[in-house]
Amino acid sequence: MDNIIERMFAFVDSPRERPWVAMGGLAIFILIGAVWVNQAQVLPGVSISETGLSGSVVDIMWDSDGDQALALVESGNDLEMMIRDSQGTWSALDCNCNVTSIGGTESQWVAGGEDGWIGIMNAGSTSISPRSFNWPNTPPEIVSLDGDFNDGWLIVQDGPNRLVHTWAGLNVSEGTSYSISTIVMDEVEAVSGGALIIGHDMAGSNPAQGQASSEVLIDAAGGSSASPQLTLLHRGAGSPFHTIVPMDDDSSFIAIVGGGDAIYGVSADRNVHRIAGSIGVSTIAIDDEGILWFKGDNGLSTLEIGDTQPTNLICPDGAPKDLTTAASSGGNIVMFSEDGSSRVTIDPTAQNSLLRSLSLLGDLILVLTFVAFAGFGGHALLRKHEIL
């Protein structure tokens, strides 16, 4: 061993070999830096698991811990309610109904279906209880609903018309249709001060994308008995909106609205602001720090509101590329593959941990580099003066 070390120091100390040693050291540092940067771009804190589901997840509600969930899953040409227990096992939820929509809060889940069927359940329960609403007329098909056990919002299909109702207890208000007949209301979400409705305009078109409809955002306001008042907030030529994410009270927006072409923020005074850098969005969620996570044409990205450009992320090997149905779950971001068979869980806090680790690793490399070159240089200097 001493002979090997002596030869290595002699090689480094040789004036003829020093340029090659320096070039080799530079190449090693470049290689380490490239590997380091590449690893830093891979999204940390990602786990991938099989769900056992046999259809795509259309909508999902999580409890506050992110362990149990109620999901609306495609089953052939029908929709089926599935529940997830704390062990991660999915099972069908029998409701003796043709379910069409789910909604609610982290503690109370609601579901709606054909013939005015309404069901309620506590988050994490294994059964759902029907509730008999007092409909003004014949019970219609429920298209979308949101709220809790006490009150909420409904979009229903009443013959050729779609109407918006509110409910309080068992009483349902008179319905309101939108004044423009070509606008179709698709989904309602309760937000601060009322509700937001997304839909599409059949009269609008986007020939460049082959679209026969356009994006529509409507504000809904009203009490428990009076008919809701509907106000058009946004009407554009982009692909229809698909997601409304309510925001906390301390946010500058009451909701984030995601669509096929952009993401918008809606303020408390119902002004709509396009968020820069959000193009081609297929699914969107927001974490506890207010960071947007979305899957778009450029893959998975994050965007802090106020930034002008999103940060593109690289998922680890084995993660599905066709991510959809994003949601915040117990502090994590959860997405599903398009066929529902795989679940991707992302811990947003792991990014900060990784950056901290990489910073410490960089400091360690610098220290080791200094020690190594100081050792080689000191040895060469002592050899030159014949001290060694």
Secondary structure, DSSP 4 states (H G I P E B T S, - for coil): -HHHHHHHHHHHH-TTTHHHHHHHHHHHHHHHHHHHHHHHHBPSSEEEEE----S-EEEEEE-TTSS-EEEEEEETTEEEEEEE-TTS-EEE---SS-EEEEEE-SSEEEEEEGGG-EEEEETT-S--EEE--B-SSS--EEEEEEE-SSEEEEEEEETTEEEEEEEETTEEPPPB--SSTTEEEEEEEEETTEEEEEEEETT--BGGGTBS-EEEEEEEE--SSSPPEEEEEEEESSPPEEEEEE--TTSS-SEEEEESS-EEEE-TT--EEEETT--SEEEEEE-TTSEEEEEETTEEEEEETT-SSPEE-BPPTT--SSEEEEEEETTEEEEEETTSSEEEEE-TTHHHHHHHHHHHHHHHHHHHHHHHHHHHHHHHHHHHTT--
